[in-house]
């Protein structure tokens, strides 16, 4: 390539990275209510334990062991809140794409609190079925987590037409016969019409009134950049999105 072509390729790559970052921020923004609830829980616990300390110390003969226990709980809840914020900052940080060897189950567990809190906000349940014996993958952690966030968020929104006590999203992992790793996000919602299904991965194709239509398009771009695939199949009932990633994928 000559210098002009190299500049064009570099500019295209930077634009693609920006679009992926915008898509990730949009998904996080849509999860704001669940995230606020998840952070408020440990903060409320800190306030309650602090008030308990004040009451205990105001007694004529304070039970110092109870005070120590309350202080330990304050520390634990503060660390919990800090962990949630740290994970959120990692997801929203804009940075150069980088690959590292990852355990895909550990990568999903890092998202569990955020996904479960978002599910509760939607009066739904998010369940995990993580398989054994999966090969390590060379991934950009933030990008793959972005894909999982987008797929789960879409599933939760699709479930709103079902009664609240039956809504469920399942995130599963499994080893394919050739050693590839399969990540599936399925729901028991109404499914996707054949008309929309044929255009699902096109940019700006969305059924959301306030959606960008970039989530699935960006997710498939990320999958292909990792030499993988992202596909859809109808569920029984609902919908299922399948992310397939090659074992020991190279950059």
N, C-alpha and C positions, 0 to 999 in steps of 0.2 A: 504494500500500500504506500502511496505517496503521502506527504505531510497533510495535504488537504483532506484526504480520505481518513487518515488517522484522527484528525480533529473532529470530523463528522461522527465517527464511531464513538469517540470519547464523549461528545456532546449528547449523542443518543443514549449512551449508557447512563450519564448523569440525569437525563430527563426521566429515564425509566426508574432509576432509584428514587427520584423525587415523587413520581406518581405512586410508587409502592408505599412510600412514607406517608403520603396524603391518605391513601386507602387505609393504612394502619391506624392513623389518627382518627379517621372517620369511624372505624369500628370501635375504638376506645371511647370516643365521644358518645356513641350510641349506648355504651355500657355504663355511662356515668352514674345513673341511679344505683345500679348494683354495686359499683365501686364505692360510692359514698356510704352505702349501708355497710359494706364490708369493713371500711375504715372506722366508721362510727362505733361499731361493736366493741373493739378493744379500747377505744377512747372512753366510752361510757363505763366500761369495766374499771378503768383506771380511776375515774371520778368516784365510782361507788366504793372501791377499796380505800381510796384516800379519805372519804367521809367516815368509813368504818374505823380507820386509824384514829381519826379525831375523836370519835365517840369512845373508843377503847382507852385512849390516853386521858380522857376526861373522867374516867371512873376513879373512885377513891383508891382502889388498888388495881392498877392496870395489869392485865395479863400480857406480859411482854412477848410471850411466844405467839399469841394470836396477832399481835401487832407485827411481829417479824413475818408471819405467814402472809398477812395482808400486803406487806411491803414486797415480798417475793412475787405475789400475784401482780402487783403493779408493774414490777420489772418485766415479767413474762408478757403481759398485755402490751406494754410499750414496745417490746422487741417485736411482737406480732404485727403491730401497726407499722413499725419501721420496715419489716420484711415486705408487707403489702405494697408500701410506697416504693420500695426499691425495685420490686418486680415491675411495677407500673412504669417507673422511669426507664427501665431497661427496654420496655416495649415501645415507648414513645420517642426514644432517643434516635436522632438522625445520625447515621454514621456510614462509613464505607462498608460495602458488603465484604464479609470475611467468613471463611469456612473453617470448621473444626470438627473433630470426631465427637459424635454425640450419641448418648443413649436416648432413643426417641421416647421411651416410656418416662424417663426422668424429665425430659423436655415437656411432656404433657402434664406431668404432676406439678410442675412449676406453675402451670396455668389453672390448676384445679380450683383453687379458692376463687379466682376471678370468674371462672365459668359457672361454678355452683352458685355464687352470689347473683350473677346475672340470671340464672335459671329461676332462682327464688323470686327475683323481681318480676319475672314473667309468670309466676305461679306455676312453674314447671319443675321437672327434676332432670338433672344431668348425671348420667351414670357412666362409669368407666370400666371397660373390659380390656385390660392390657395383657397381651400375650407374652409368653416366655420364649427364650432362645432367639431373640431378635439380634441381628448383626448390628454393630455400630455403624453409623452413617456419617459421612462428611457433609455437614450442613452449615448454612447460615441460620443460627438458632432463631433470631428475631424474625426472619422471613417465614420460616416454617410455622412458628407460633402465630404469626399474622394470618396465615392460611387457616389454621385451626380455629382461631378466634372468629374469622369471617364466616366459616362454615357453621359453627355452633350458633353464632348470632342469627344467621339466616334461618336455621332450623327452629330456634326459639320463636322467631316472628311468625313462621309458618304455622306454629302450634296454636296460635291465638284463637283459631276457629273451633278448637276442641274444648270439651269441658276441662276445667282446671285440674281435677284430680286424676286425669288420665294422660296429661302431657309429659312426654319423656324424650330426651335426646340421649343417644348412646355414642360415646367416643370409644372406638376399639382399635387395637393393633394386632397384627398377626404376621407370621412369616410365610411368604409365598414359597411354592415348591422350588423356585430357582434361587431362593435366598433373599430376594427383594423384601422390603418392609411395606406392609399395607396399613394405611390409616384410614378408617372409615368413620364418617359422622352421619348417623341416621336418625330419623325422627318418625313418629307415628301420626304425623299430621295429614292433611288432605292430599298431599302430593303436588306435583307440578303438571300443568296441562301440556299436552303434546305440542301445542303451538309455541309456548314459552320454552319448553325443553330443548327445542331445536336451536334456540338463540341464547341459551343460558350464559354462555361464556363470551358473548359479544360485548364489547365496551358499551356502557350506558344502557344496557338492557336491564330493566328493573321493574318489579311490581310494587315497590315501596313508593308511597306518596312523597317521601323526602329522601329517597335513596339516590346515591350517585351512580349506581350501575357499574362501579369499578371493582367491587370486591371480588367477584368470581373471575373476571378478566385478569386482574392482577394476580390472583391465586394461581391460575393456570400458567401465567408467565413465570411465576416463581417455581412452580413444579417443573416446567420445561428447562429452566435455568439450572435445576439440580439433576437434569437428565431423567426426570420422572414424568408422571402423567397425573392429570386430575380429570376424573370422569364422573358422570352421573348415571344412576339407574333408578327406576321406580322401586319403592319399597313395598312391603306387604303388611300394613299400609305405609303411606308416607313417602319419604324420599331418602336416598342414600348417596353421599358423595364419597368417592374413593380416591385417595391420594396414594400413589405408588412411588416409592423411592428406591433406587438401586443400592445394594449393599456396597459399602466402601466407595461411595460416589466420589469422583475426583473433581477438583474445581474446574 
